[in-house]
Amino acid sequence: MAERLCEGCRFFKEPMGMCWRYPAMENTDRSAYCGEWRDKDITPEQEQRQELVRRFAVALAGTDNYGPDKVWEWAAKLADAEPSSNP
């Protein structure tokens, strides 16, 4: 994961050096990001999948059915699962 600086965010545009998400009202330190930082090296779809895996992992961790070593494995499987076409 990239360091959370404006230059590593997908909303930061060069050469103007400004945020296109929440532009600052005045010139600020580029390390003072807006809180909406998104890694420019991954796609929005990859980011959504990462969030889905995290949510499944949190849900699974609260059960006794999966040991700590299996939570992330099952979370990734659930994130990749497609809904059944059978009603």
PyMOL Python script that loads the backbone (N, CA, C, O; Angstrom):
from pymol import cmd

cmd.read_pdbstr("""\
ATOM      1  N   MET A   1       0.843  -1.170   0.000  1.00  0.00           N
ATOM      2  CA  MET A   1       0.000   0.000   0.000  1.00  0.00           C
ATOM      3  C   MET A   1       0.893   1.240   0.000  1.00  0.00           C
ATOM      4  O   MET A   1       1.914   1.293   0.686  1.00  0.00           O
ATOM      5  N   ALA A   2       0.496   2.201  -0.761  1.00  0.00           N
ATOM      6  CA  ALA A   2       1.266   3.445  -0.854  1.00  0.00           C
ATOM      7  C   ALA A   2       1.143   4.251   0.432  1.00  0.00           C
ATOM      8  O   ALA A   2       0.160   4.137   1.164  1.00  0.00           O
ATOM      9  N   GLU A   3       2.165   5.072   0.693  1.00  0.00           N
ATOM     10  CA  GLU A   3       2.101   5.967   1.839  1.00  0.00           C
ATOM     11  C   GLU A   3       0.971   6.967   1.596  1.00  0.00           C
ATOM     12  O   GLU A   3       0.802   7.440   0.472  1.00  0.00           O
ATOM     13  N   ARG A   4       0.218   7.288   2.603  1.00  0.00           N
ATOM     14  CA  ARG A   4      -0.959   8.147   2.436  1.00  0.00           C
ATOM     15  C   ARG A   4      -0.598   9.621   2.348  1.00  0.00           C
ATOM     16  O   ARG A   4      -0.895  10.406   3.248  1.00  0.00           O
ATOM     17  N   LEU A   5       0.044   9.978   1.249  1.00  0.00           N
ATOM     18  CA  LEU A   5       0.334  11.369   0.932  1.00  0.00           C
ATOM     19  C   LEU A   5      -0.482  11.744  -0.287  1.00  0.00           C
ATOM     20  O   LEU A   5      -0.868  10.873  -1.066  1.00  0.00           O
ATOM     21  N   CYS A   6      -0.748  13.012  -0.461  1.00  0.00           N
ATOM     22  CA  CYS A   6      -1.563  13.465  -1.592  1.00  0.00           C
ATOM     23  C   CYS A   6      -1.033  12.946  -2.925  1.00  0.00           C
ATOM     24  O   CYS A   6      -1.817  12.583  -3.803  1.00  0.00           O
ATOM     25  N   GLU A   7       0.285  12.907  -3.085  1.00  0.00           N
ATOM     26  CA  GLU A   7       0.856  12.463  -4.352  1.00  0.00           C
ATOM     27  C   GLU A   7       0.512  11.010  -4.672  1.00  0.00           C
ATOM     28  O   GLU A   7       0.554  10.618  -5.839  1.00  0.00           O
ATOM     29  N   GLY A   8       0.171  10.198  -3.661  1.00  0.00           N
ATOM     30  CA  GLY A   8      -0.175   8.799  -3.871  1.00  0.00           C
ATOM     31  C   GLY A   8      -1.662   8.559  -3.999  1.00  0.00           C
ATOM     32  O   GLY A   8      -2.099   7.410  -4.073  1.00  0.00           O
ATOM     33  N   CYS A   9      -2.450   9.625  -4.026  1.00  0.00           N
ATOM     34  CA  CYS A   9      -3.910   9.522  -4.066  1.00  0.00           C
ATOM     35  C   CYS A   9      -4.430   9.658  -5.487  1.00  0.00           C
ATOM     36  O   CYS A   9      -3.894  10.431  -6.281  1.00  0.00           O
ATOM     37  N   ARG A  10      -5.484   8.897  -5.805  1.00  0.00           N
ATOM     38  CA  ARG A  10      -6.052   8.982  -7.157  1.00  0.00           C
ATOM     39  C   ARG A  10      -6.758  10.303  -7.411  1.00  0.00           C
ATOM     40  O   ARG A  10      -7.000  10.647  -8.567  1.00  0.00           O
ATOM     41  N   PHE A  11      -7.094  11.051  -6.375  1.00  0.00           N
ATOM     42  CA  PHE A  11      -7.759  12.344  -6.551  1.00  0.00           C
ATOM     43  C   PHE A  11      -6.786  13.500  -6.737  1.00  0.00           C
ATOM     44  O   PHE A  11      -7.201  14.613  -7.060  1.00  0.00           O
ATOM     45  N   PHE A  12      -5.498  13.247  -6.537  1.00  0.00           N
ATOM     46  CA  PHE A  12      -4.482  14.293  -6.651  1.00  0.00           C
ATOM     47  C   PHE A  12      -4.060  14.408  -8.108  1.00  0.00           C
ATOM     48  O   PHE A  12      -3.673  13.409  -8.714  1.00  0.00           O
ATOM     49  N   LYS A  13      -4.124  15.584  -8.672  1.00  0.00           N
ATOM     50  CA  LYS A  13      -3.814  15.780 -10.091  1.00  0.00           C
ATOM     51  C   LYS A  13      -2.592  16.657 -10.267  1.00  0.00           C
ATOM     52  O   LYS A  13      -2.496  17.747  -9.703  1.00  0.00           O
ATOM     53  N   GLU A  14      -1.676  16.166 -11.051  1.00  0.00           N
ATOM     54  CA  GLU A  14      -0.489  16.938 -11.448  1.00  0.00           C
ATOM     55  C   GLU A  14      -0.803  17.560 -12.797  1.00  0.00           C
ATOM     56  O   GLU A  14      -1.720  17.044 -13.436  1.00  0.00           O
ATOM     57  N   PRO A  15      -0.183  18.568 -13.298  1.00  0.00           N
ATOM     58  CA  PRO A  15       0.908  19.298 -12.678  1.00  0.00           C
ATOM     59  C   PRO A  15       0.419  20.412 -11.764  1.00  0.00           C
ATOM     60  O   PRO A  15       1.232  21.106 -11.153  1.00  0.00           O
ATOM     61  N   MET A  16      -0.882  20.593 -11.660  1.00  0.00           N
ATOM     62  CA  MET A  16      -1.401  21.682 -10.829  1.00  0.00           C
ATOM     63  C   MET A  16      -1.144  21.422  -9.347  1.00  0.00           C
ATOM     64  O   MET A  16      -1.067  22.360  -8.554  1.00  0.00           O
ATOM     65  N   GLY A  17      -1.011  20.160  -8.977  1.00  0.00           N
ATOM     66  CA  GLY A  17      -0.753  19.826  -7.589  1.00  0.00           C
ATOM     67  C   GLY A  17      -1.922  20.111  -6.682  1.00  0.00           C
ATOM     68  O   GLY A  17      -1.762  20.675  -5.600  1.00  0.00           O
ATOM     69  N   MET A  18      -3.114  19.715  -7.131  1.00  0.00           N
ATOM     70  CA  MET A  18      -4.283  19.977  -6.296  1.00  0.00           C
ATOM     71  C   MET A  18      -5.183  18.759  -6.214  1.00  0.00           C
ATOM     72  O   MET A  18      -5.167  17.886  -7.081  1.00  0.00           O
ATOM     73  N   CYS A  19      -5.958  18.727  -5.163  1.00  0.00           N
ATOM     74  CA  CYS A  19      -6.901  17.648  -4.923  1.00  0.00           C
ATOM     75  C   CYS A  19      -8.183  17.920  -5.710  1.00  0.00           C
ATOM     76  O   CYS A  19      -8.738  19.018  -5.661  1.00  0.00           O
ATOM     77  N   TRP A  20      -8.631  16.920  -6.423  1.00  0.00           N
ATOM     78  CA  TRP A  20      -9.881  17.073  -7.164  1.00  0.00           C
ATOM     79  C   TRP A  20     -11.077  16.557  -6.377  1.00  0.00           C
ATOM     80  O   TRP A  20     -12.217  16.675  -6.828  1.00  0.00           O
ATOM     81  N   ARG A  21     -10.823  15.988  -5.205  1.00  0.00           N
ATOM     82  CA  ARG A  21     -11.903  15.491  -4.358  1.00  0.00           C
ATOM     83  C   ARG A  21     -12.442  16.618  -3.471  1.00  0.00           C
ATOM     84  O   ARG A  21     -13.617  16.978  -3.539  1.00  0.00           O
ATOM     85  N   TYR A  22     -11.558  17.157  -2.646  1.00  0.00           N
ATOM     86  CA  TYR A  22     -11.903  18.273  -1.776  1.00  0.00           C
ATOM     87  C   TYR A  22     -10.763  19.280  -1.818  1.00  0.00           C
ATOM     88  O   TYR A  22      -9.930  19.301  -0.912  1.00  0.00           O
ATOM     89  N   PRO A  23     -10.710  20.115  -2.851  1.00  0.00           N
ATOM     90  CA  PRO A  23      -9.612  21.076  -2.950  1.00  0.00           C
ATOM     91  C   PRO A  23      -9.538  21.980  -1.726  1.00  0.00           C
ATOM     92  O   PRO A  23     -10.553  22.446  -1.209  1.00  0.00           O
ATOM     93  N   ALA A  24      -8.320  22.212  -1.282  1.00  0.00           N
ATOM     94  CA  ALA A  24      -8.100  23.092  -0.130  1.00  0.00           C
ATOM     95  C   ALA A  24      -8.427  24.527  -0.510  1.00  0.00           C
ATOM     96  O   ALA A  24      -8.285  24.924  -1.666  1.00  0.00           O
ATOM     97  N   MET A  25      -8.859  25.290   0.465  1.00  0.00           N
ATOM     98  CA  MET A  25      -9.178  26.691   0.222  1.00  0.00           C
ATOM     99  C   MET A  25      -7.915  27.528   0.073  1.00  0.00           C
ATOM    100  O   MET A  25      -7.921  28.562  -0.595  1.00  0.00           O
ATOM    101  N   GLU A  26      -6.843  27.079   0.693  1.00  0.00           N
ATOM    102  CA  GLU A  26      -5.574  27.772   0.562  1.00  0.00           C
ATOM    103  C   GLU A  26      -4.469  26.738   0.447  1.00  0.00           C
ATOM    104  O   GLU A  26      -4.692  25.555   0.703  1.00  0.00           O
ATOM    105  N   ASN A  27      -3.308  27.166   0.073  1.00  0.00           N
ATOM    106  CA  ASN A  27      -2.179  26.263  -0.101  1.00  0.00           C
ATOM    107  C   ASN A  27      -1.857  25.577   1.218  1.00  0.00           C
ATOM    108  O   ASN A  27      -1.571  26.243   2.212  1.00  0.00           O
ATOM    109  N   THR A  28      -1.901  24.232   1.232  1.00  0.00           N
ATOM    110  CA  THR A  28      -1.623  23.490   2.458  1.00  0.00           C
ATOM    111  C   THR A  28      -0.511  22.499   2.219  1.00  0.00           C
ATOM    112  O   THR A  28      -0.136  22.225   1.079  1.00  0.00           O
ATOM    113  N   ASP A  29       0.010  21.967   3.297  1.00  0.00           N
ATOM    114  CA  ASP A  29       1.024  20.924   3.244  1.00  0.00           C
ATOM    115  C   ASP A  29       0.428  19.698   2.549  1.00  0.00           C
ATOM    116  O   ASP A  29      -0.670  19.263   2.897  1.00  0.00           O
ATOM    117  N   ARG A  30       1.140  19.143   1.574  1.00  0.00           N
ATOM    118  CA  ARG A  30       0.612  17.997   0.826  1.00  0.00           C
ATOM    119  C   ARG A  30       0.458  16.745   1.680  1.00  0.00           C
ATOM    120  O   ARG A  30      -0.226  15.807   1.271  1.00  0.00           O
ATOM    121  N   SER A  31       1.077  16.709   2.852  1.00  0.00           N
ATOM    122  CA  SER A  31       0.912  15.547   3.720  1.00  0.00           C
ATOM    123  C   SER A  31      -0.376  15.646   4.541  1.00  0.00           C
ATOM    124  O   SER A  31      -0.753  14.682   5.208  1.00  0.00           O
ATOM    125  N   ALA A  32      -1.051  16.790   4.502  1.00  0.00           N
ATOM    126  CA  ALA A  32      -2.305  16.977   5.238  1.00  0.00           C
ATOM    127  C   ALA A  32      -3.463  16.618   4.305  1.00  0.00           C
ATOM    128  O   ALA A  32      -4.180  17.491   3.815  1.00  0.00           O
ATOM    129  N   TYR A  33      -3.628  15.320   4.072  1.00  0.00           N
ATOM    130  CA  TYR A  33      -4.648  14.903   3.116  1.00  0.00           C
ATOM    131  C   TYR A  33      -6.054  15.088   3.674  1.00  0.00           C
ATOM    132  O   TYR A  33      -6.239  15.265   4.878  1.00  0.00           O
ATOM    133  N   CYS A  34      -7.043  15.044   2.781  1.00  0.00           N
ATOM    134  CA  CYS A  34      -8.407  15.439   3.119  1.00  0.00           C
ATOM    135  C   CYS A  34      -9.202  14.376   3.877  1.00  0.00           C
ATOM    136  O   CYS A  34     -10.301  14.667   4.349  1.00  0.00           O
ATOM    137  N   GLY A  35      -8.695  13.185   4.003  1.00  0.00           N
ATOM    138  CA  GLY A  35      -9.427  12.119   4.667  1.00  0.00           C
ATOM    139  C   GLY A  35     -10.155  11.221   3.689  1.00  0.00           C
ATOM    140  O   GLY A  35     -10.736  10.215   4.096  1.00  0.00           O
ATOM    141  N   GLU A  36     -10.140  11.553   2.426  1.00  0.00           N
ATOM    142  CA  GLU A  36     -10.771  10.750   1.378  1.00  0.00           C
ATOM    143  C   GLU A  36      -9.719  10.052   0.525  1.00  0.00           C
ATOM    144  O   GLU A  36      -9.997   9.666  -0.611  1.00  0.00           O
ATOM    145  N   TRP A  37      -8.522   9.888   1.060  1.00  0.00           N
ATOM    146  CA  TRP A  37      -7.395   9.335   0.315  1.00  0.00           C
ATOM    147  C   TRP A  37      -7.745   7.971  -0.267  1.00  0.00           C
ATOM    148  O   TRP A  37      -8.305   7.113   0.416  1.00  0.00           O
ATOM    149  N   ARG A  38      -7.402   7.784  -1.555  1.00  0.00           N
ATOM    150  CA  ARG A  38      -7.591   6.503  -2.246  1.00  0.00           C
ATOM    151  C   ARG A  38      -6.315   6.187  -3.009  1.00  0.00           C
ATOM    152  O   ARG A  38      -5.798   7.030  -3.743  1.00  0.00           O
ATOM    153  N   ASP A  39      -5.814   4.989  -2.838  1.00  0.00           N
ATOM    154  CA  ASP A  39      -4.575   4.545  -3.477  1.00  0.00           C
ATOM    155  C   ASP A  39      -4.710   4.625  -4.994  1.00  0.00           C
ATOM    156  O   ASP A  39      -5.603   4.009  -5.575  1.00  0.00           O
ATOM    157  N   LYS A  40      -3.824   5.386  -5.633  1.00  0.00           N
ATOM    158  CA  LYS A  40      -3.914   5.543  -7.081  1.00  0.00           C
ATOM    159  C   LYS A  40      -3.422   4.308  -7.829  1.00  0.00           C
ATOM    160  O   LYS A  40      -3.612   4.213  -9.041  1.00  0.00           O
ATOM    161  N   ASP A  41      -2.791   3.355  -7.130  1.00  0.00           N
ATOM    162  CA  ASP A  41      -2.255   2.164  -7.773  1.00  0.00           C
ATOM    163  C   ASP A  41      -3.244   1.015  -7.865  1.00  0.00           C
ATOM    164  O   ASP A  41      -2.920  -0.030  -8.427  1.00  0.00           O
ATOM    165  N   ILE A  42      -4.454   1.188  -7.319  1.00  0.00           N
ATOM    166  CA  ILE A  42      -5.472   0.145  -7.454  1.00  0.00           C
ATOM    167  C   ILE A  42      -6.741   0.762  -8.040  1.00  0.00           C
ATOM    168  O   ILE A  42      -6.993   1.958  -7.895  1.00  0.00           O
ATOM    169  N   THR A  43      -7.519  -0.068  -8.693  1.00  0.00           N
ATOM    170  CA  THR A  43      -8.752   0.403  -9.314  1.00  0.00           C
ATOM    171  C   THR A  43      -9.859   0.501  -8.272  1.00  0.00           C
ATOM    172  O   THR A  43      -9.764  -0.115  -7.210  1.00  0.00           O
ATOM    173  N   PRO A  44     -10.904   1.265  -8.560  1.00  0.00           N
ATOM    174  CA  PRO A  44     -12.038   1.313  -7.638  1.00  0.00           C
ATOM    175  C   PRO A  44     -12.648  -0.075  -7.394  1.00  0.00           C
ATOM    176  O   PRO A  44     -13.122  -0.356  -6.293  1.00  0.00           O
ATOM    177  N   GLU A  45     -12.637  -0.934  -8.405  1.00  0.00           N
ATOM    178  CA  GLU A  45     -13.172  -2.288  -8.259  1.00  0.00           C
ATOM    179  C   GLU A  45     -12.327  -3.108  -7.282  1.00  0.00           C
ATOM    180  O   GLU A  45     -12.868  -3.844  -6.456  1.00  0.00           O
ATOM    181  N   GLN A  46     -10.989  -2.979  -7.378  1.00  0.00           N
ATOM    182  CA  GLN A  46     -10.112  -3.681  -6.448  1.00  0.00           C
ATOM    183  C   GLN A  46     -10.319  -3.165  -5.030  1.00  0.00           C
ATOM    184  O   GLN A  46     -10.302  -3.936  -4.071  1.00  0.00           O
ATOM    185  N   GLU A  47     -10.513  -1.866  -4.905  1.00  0.00           N
ATOM    186  CA  GLU A  47     -10.756  -1.270  -3.598  1.00  0.00           C
ATOM    187  C   GLU A  47     -12.066  -1.783  -3.000  1.00  0.00           C
ATOM    188  O   GLU A  47     -12.135  -2.053  -1.801  1.00  0.00           O
ATOM    189  N   GLN A  48     -13.100  -1.917  -3.824  1.00  0.00           N
ATOM    190  CA  GLN A  48     -14.388  -2.427  -3.354  1.00  0.00           C
ATOM    191  C   GLN A  48     -14.260  -3.872  -2.890  1.00  0.00           C
ATOM    192  O   GLN A  48     -14.850  -4.257  -1.881  1.00  0.00           O
ATOM    193  N   ARG A  49     -13.490  -4.675  -3.625  1.00  0.00           N
ATOM    194  CA  ARG A  49     -13.295  -6.071  -3.236  1.00  0.00           C
ATOM    195  C   ARG A  49     -12.545  -6.150  -1.911  1.00  0.00           C
ATOM    196  O   ARG A  49     -12.896  -6.959  -1.052  1.00  0.00           O
ATOM    197  N   GLN A  50     -11.519  -5.321  -1.733  1.00  0.00           N
ATOM    198  CA  GLN A  50     -10.778  -5.303  -0.469  1.00  0.00           C
ATOM    199  C   GLN A  50     -11.706  -4.989   0.698  1.00  0.00           C
ATOM    200  O   GLN A  50     -11.619  -5.620   1.752  1.00  0.00           O
ATOM    201  N   GLU A  51     -12.583  -4.027   0.513  1.00  0.00           N
ATOM    202  CA  GLU A  51     -13.520  -3.659   1.570  1.00  0.00           C
ATOM    203  C   GLU A  51     -14.493  -4.795   1.857  1.00  0.00           C
ATOM    204  O   GLU A  51     -14.819  -5.055   3.015  1.00  0.00           O
ATOM    205  N   LEU A  52     -14.958  -5.472   0.813  1.00  0.00           N
ATOM    206  CA  LEU A  52     -15.872  -6.595   0.991  1.00  0.00           C
ATOM    207  C   LEU A  52     -15.188  -7.724   1.767  1.00  0.00           C
ATOM    208  O   LEU A  52     -15.789  -8.303   2.672  1.00  0.00           O
ATOM    209  N   VAL A  53     -13.948  -8.037   1.422  1.00  0.00           N
ATOM    210  CA  VAL A  53     -13.201  -9.069   2.143  1.00  0.00           C
ATOM    211  C   VAL A  53     -13.043  -8.680   3.612  1.00  0.00           C
ATOM    212  O   VAL A  53     -13.212  -9.518   4.497  1.00  0.00           O
ATOM    213  N   ARG A  54     -12.721  -7.416   3.874  1.00  0.00           N
ATOM    214  CA  ARG A  54     -12.586  -6.954   5.264  1.00  0.00           C
ATOM    215  C   ARG A  54     -13.893  -7.135   6.039  1.00  0.00           C
ATOM    216  O   ARG A  54     -13.884  -7.576   7.188  1.00  0.00           O
ATOM    217  N   ARG A  55     -15.003  -6.795   5.409  1.00  0.00           N
ATOM    218  CA  ARG A  55     -16.297  -6.916   6.089  1.00  0.00           C
ATOM    219  C   ARG A  55     -16.648  -8.370   6.375  1.00  0.00           C
ATOM    220  O   ARG A  55     -17.138  -8.693   7.457  1.00  0.00           O
ATOM    221  N   PHE A  56     -16.397  -9.250   5.402  1.00  0.00           N
ATOM    222  CA  PHE A  56     -16.640 -10.675   5.632  1.00  0.00           C
ATOM    223  C   PHE A  56     -15.745 -11.191   6.752  1.00  0.00           C
ATOM    224  O   PHE A  56     -16.198 -11.968   7.593  1.00  0.00           O
ATOM    225  N   ALA A  57     -14.488 -10.773   6.775  1.00  0.00           N
ATOM    226  CA  ALA A  57     -13.556 -11.231   7.807  1.00  0.00           C
ATOM    227  C   ALA A  57     -14.030 -10.806   9.194  1.00  0.00           C
ATOM    228  O   ALA A  57     -13.947 -11.586  10.144  1.00  0.00           O
ATOM    229  N   VAL A  58     -14.521  -9.592   9.315  1.00  0.00           N
ATOM    230  CA  VAL A  58     -15.032  -9.119  10.606  1.00  0.00           C
ATOM    231  C   VAL A  58     -16.240  -9.958  11.030  1.00  0.00           C
ATOM    232  O   VAL A  58     -16.355 -10.341  12.194  1.00  0.00           O
ATOM    233  N   ALA A  59     -17.133 -10.242  10.088  1.00  0.00           N
ATOM    234  CA  ALA A  59     -18.313 -11.049  10.406  1.00  0.00           C
ATOM    235  C   ALA A  59     -17.918 -12.470  10.807  1.00  0.00           C
ATOM    236  O   ALA A  59     -18.471 -13.020  11.760  1.00  0.00           O
ATOM    237  N   LEU A  60     -16.977 -13.061  10.095  1.00  0.00           N
ATOM    238  CA  LEU A  60     -16.556 -14.428  10.393  1.00  0.00           C
ATOM    239  C   LEU A  60     -15.791 -14.519  11.704  1.00  0.00           C
ATOM    240  O   LEU A  60     -15.878 -15.526  12.406  1.00  0.00           O
ATOM    241  N   ALA A  61     -15.049 -13.485  12.033  1.00  0.00           N
ATOM    242  CA  ALA A  61     -14.252 -13.500  13.264  1.00  0.00           C
ATOM    243  C   ALA A  61     -15.141 -13.578  14.499  1.00  0.00           C
ATOM    244  O   ALA A  61     -14.694 -14.022  15.556  1.00  0.00           O
ATOM    245  N   GLY A  62     -16.368 -13.160  14.379  1.00  0.00           N
ATOM    246  CA  GLY A  62     -17.297 -13.199  15.504  1.00  0.00           C
ATOM    247  C   GLY A  62     -17.967 -14.545  15.691  1.00  0.00           C
ATOM    248  O   GLY A  62     -18.789 -14.702  16.594  1.00  0.00           O
ATOM    249  N   THR A  63     -17.634 -15.519  14.856  1.00  0.00           N
ATOM    250  CA  THR A  63     -18.232 -16.849  14.984  1.00  0.00           C
ATOM    251  C   THR A  63     -17.191 -17.824  15.522  1.00  0.00           C
ATOM    252  O   THR A  63     -15.994 -17.540  15.508  1.00  0.00           O
ATOM    253  N   ASP A  64     -17.653 -18.958  15.988  1.00  0.00           N
ATOM    254  CA  ASP A  64     -16.743 -20.005  16.457  1.00  0.00           C
ATOM    255  C   ASP A  64     -16.451 -21.025  15.360  1.00  0.00           C
ATOM    256  O   ASP A  64     -15.734 -21.997  15.597  1.00  0.00           O
ATOM    257  N   ASN A  65     -16.994 -20.816  14.173  1.00  0.00           N
ATOM    258  CA  ASN A  65     -16.862 -21.791  13.088  1.00  0.00           C
ATOM    259  C   ASN A  65     -15.531 -21.727  12.358  1.00  0.00           C
ATOM    260  O   ASN A  65     -15.149 -22.692  11.697  1.00  0.00           O
ATOM    261  N   TYR A  66     -14.821 -20.617  12.462  1.00  0.00           N
ATOM    262  CA  TYR A  66     -13.589 -20.430  11.718  1.00  0.00           C
ATOM    263  C   TYR A  66     -12.477 -20.016  12.663  1.00  0.00           C
ATOM    264  O   TYR A  66     -12.636 -19.078  13.445  1.00  0.00           O
ATOM    265  N   GLY A  67     -11.356 -20.711  12.592  1.00  0.00           N
ATOM    266  CA  GLY A  67     -10.198 -20.316  13.391  1.00  0.00           C
ATOM    267  C   GLY A  67      -9.564 -19.074  12.794  1.00  0.00           C
ATOM    268  O   GLY A  67      -9.835 -18.730  11.643  1.00  0.00           O
ATOM    269  N   PRO A  68      -8.725 -18.401  13.560  1.00  0.00           N
ATOM    270  CA  PRO A  68      -8.099 -17.163  13.074  1.00  0.00           C
ATOM    271  C   PRO A  68      -7.303 -17.354  11.794  1.00  0.00           C
ATOM    272  O   PRO A  68      -7.174 -16.422  11.000  1.00  0.00           O
ATOM    273  N   ASP A  69      -6.769 -18.553  11.584  1.00  0.00           N
ATOM    274  CA  ASP A  69      -5.986 -18.798  10.374  1.00  0.00           C
ATOM    275  C   ASP A  69      -6.861 -18.978   9.146  1.00  0.00           C
ATOM    276  O   ASP A  69      -6.360 -18.889   8.025  1.00  0.00           O
ATOM    277  N   LYS A  70      -8.146 -19.228   9.321  1.00  0.00           N
ATOM    278  CA  LYS A  70      -9.047 -19.474   8.185  1.00  0.00           C
ATOM    279  C   LYS A  70      -9.955 -18.298   7.855  1.00  0.00           C
ATOM    280  O   LYS A  70     -10.573 -18.285   6.790  1.00  0.00           O
ATOM    281  N   VAL A  71     -10.052 -17.314   8.736  1.00  0.00           N
ATOM    282  CA  VAL A  71     -10.990 -16.197   8.539  1.00  0.00           C
ATOM    283  C   VAL A  71     -10.734 -15.485   7.221  1.00  0.00           C
ATOM    284  O   VAL A  71     -11.667 -15.276   6.445  1.00  0.00           O
ATOM    285  N   TRP A  72      -9.474 -15.105   6.947  1.00  0.00           N
ATOM    286  CA  TRP A  72      -9.186 -14.345   5.728  1.00  0.00           C
ATOM    287  C   TRP A  72      -9.382 -15.198   4.487  1.00  0.00           C
ATOM    288  O   TRP A  72      -9.838 -14.702   3.457  1.00  0.00           O
ATOM    289  N   GLU A  73      -9.042 -16.473   4.578  1.00  0.00           N
ATOM    290  CA  GLU A  73      -9.236 -17.385   3.431  1.00  0.00           C
ATOM    291  C   GLU A  73     -10.717 -17.476   3.072  1.00  0.00           C
ATOM    292  O   GLU A  73     -11.076 -17.349   1.901  1.00  0.00           O
ATOM    293  N   TRP A  74     -11.582 -17.695   4.067  1.00  0.00           N
ATOM    294  CA  TRP A  74     -13.014 -17.785   3.809  1.00  0.00           C
ATOM    295  C   TRP A  74     -13.610 -16.445   3.407  1.00  0.00           C
ATOM    296  O   TRP A  74     -14.527 -16.403   2.586  1.00  0.00           O
ATOM    297  N   ALA A  75     -13.117 -15.368   3.960  1.00  0.00           N
ATOM    298  CA  ALA A  75     -13.613 -14.040   3.581  1.00  0.00           C
ATOM    299  C   ALA A  75     -13.355 -13.778   2.105  1.00  0.00           C
ATOM    300  O   ALA A  75     -14.223 -13.247   1.413  1.00  0.00           O
ATOM    301  N   ALA A  76     -12.172 -14.144   1.612  1.00  0.00           N
ATOM    302  CA  ALA A  76     -11.848 -13.956   0.194  1.00  0.00           C
ATOM    303  C   ALA A  76     -12.738 -14.835  -0.679  1.00  0.00           C
ATOM    304  O   ALA A  76     -13.185 -14.403  -1.741  1.00  0.00           O
ATOM    305  N   LYS A  77     -12.999 -16.067  -0.236  1.00  0.00           N
ATOM    306  CA  LYS A  77     -13.889 -16.962  -1.001  1.00  0.00           C
ATOM    307  C   LYS A  77     -15.293 -16.376  -1.088  1.00  0.00           C
ATOM    308  O   LYS A  77     -15.917 -16.406  -2.149  1.00  0.00           O
ATOM    309  N   LEU A  78     -15.788 -15.848   0.018  1.00  0.00           N
ATOM    310  CA  LEU A  78     -17.128 -15.254   0.008  1.00  0.00           C
ATOM    311  C   LEU A  78     -17.195 -14.015  -0.871  1.00  0.00           C
ATOM    312  O   LEU A  78     -18.200 -13.786  -1.545  1.00  0.00           O
ATOM    313  N   ALA A  79     -16.142 -13.219  -0.869  1.00  0.00           N
ATOM    314  CA  ALA A  79     -16.120 -12.008  -1.704  1.00  0.00           C
ATOM    315  C   ALA A  79     -16.147 -12.351  -3.176  1.00  0.00           C
ATOM    316  O   ALA A  79     -16.659 -11.577  -3.984  1.00  0.00           O
ATOM    317  N   ASP A  80     -15.599 -13.508  -3.539  1.00  0.00           N
ATOM    318  CA  ASP A  80     -15.557 -13.913  -4.939  1.00  0.00           C
ATOM    319  C   ASP A  80     -16.790 -14.692  -5.368  1.00  0.00           C
ATOM    320  O   ASP A  80     -16.980 -14.936  -6.560  1.00  0.00           O
ATOM    321  N   ALA A  81     -17.624 -15.085  -4.424  1.00  0.00           N
ATOM    322  CA  ALA A  81     -18.792 -15.904  -4.737  1.00  0.00           C
ATOM    323  C   ALA A  81     -19.813 -15.130  -5.563  1.00  0.00           C
ATOM    324  O   ALA A  81     -20.040 -13.938  -5.356  1.00  0.00           O
ATOM    325  N   GLU A  82     -20.409 -15.834  -6.487  1.00  0.00           N
ATOM    326  CA  GLU A  82     -21.470 -15.273  -7.322  1.00  0.00           C
ATOM    327  C   GLU A  82     -22.813 -15.793  -6.819  1.00  0.00           C
ATOM    328  O   GLU A  82     -22.905 -16.938  -6.377  1.00  0.00           O
ATOM    329  N   PRO A  83     -23.856 -14.965  -6.882  1.00  0.00           N
ATOM    330  CA  PRO A  83     -25.159 -15.446  -6.458  1.00  0.00           C
ATOM    331  C   PRO A  83     -25.660 -16.571  -7.365  1.00  0.00           C
ATOM    332  O   PRO A  83     -25.378 -16.590  -8.563  1.00  0.00           O
ATOM    333  N   SER A  84     -26.381 -17.477  -6.794  1.00  0.00           N
ATOM    334  CA  SER A  84     -26.938 -18.591  -7.554  1.00  0.00           C
ATOM    335  C   SER A  84     -28.034 -18.081  -8.482  1.00  0.00           C
ATOM    336  O   SER A  84     -28.793 -17.180  -8.125  1.00  0.00           O
ATOM    337  N   SER A  85     -28.111 -18.667  -9.678  1.00  0.00           N
ATOM    338  CA  SER A  85     -29.162 -18.272 -10.620  1.00  0.00           C
ATOM    339  C   SER A  85     -30.457 -19.019 -10.332  1.00  0.00           C
ATOM    340  O   SER A  85     -31.496 -18.706 -10.915  1.00  0.00           O
ATOM    341  N   ASN A  86     -30.406 -20.011  -9.431  1.00  0.00           N
ATOM    342  CA  ASN A  86     -31.612 -20.756  -9.056  1.00  0.00           C
ATOM    343  C   ASN A  86     -32.360 -20.021  -7.963  1.00  0.00           C
ATOM    344  O   ASN A  86     -31.760 -19.625  -6.964  1.00  0.00           O
ATOM    345  N   PRO A  87     -33.677 -19.828  -8.136  1.00  0.00           N
ATOM    346  CA  PRO A  87     -34.450 -19.129  -7.102  1.00  0.00           C
ATOM    347  C   PRO A  87     -34.628 -19.958  -5.860  1.00  0.00           C
ATOM    348  O   PRO A  87     -35.257 -19.508  -4.902  1.00  0.00           O
TER     349      PRO A  87
END
""", "prot")
cmd.dss("prot")
cmd.show_as("cartoon", "prot")
cmd.util.cbc("prot")
cmd.orient("prot")
